[in-house]
């Protein structure tokens, strides 16, 4: 996995970085938003891409 394609996914509720993922930045221009499980909140919540 190349470093320039790595992104961090942050929980919108507790603001903790829970996941690291990758995306093709040439195809997807806007920030990624996924509904994933947060182990700190203990439920499925929206996670947004951070810098």
C-alpha positions, 0 to 999 in steps of 0.5 A, a space after each residue: 500500500 503506497 503512502 500517498 493513497 492512505 487515508 484515516 477514518 475518524 468517528 464523527 461522534 467521539 472524534 477518534 481515528 479508528 480505521 486506516 484505508 486507501 483510495 484512488 485519489 484520481 477517481 474519488 475527489 471528495 472526502 470519503 464517508 462510511 458507516 463503520 463500527 466504532 469500538 469506543 462508542 460501541 455502535 455503527 456510526 458515520 466515519 469521515 476521512 481526515 487529513 
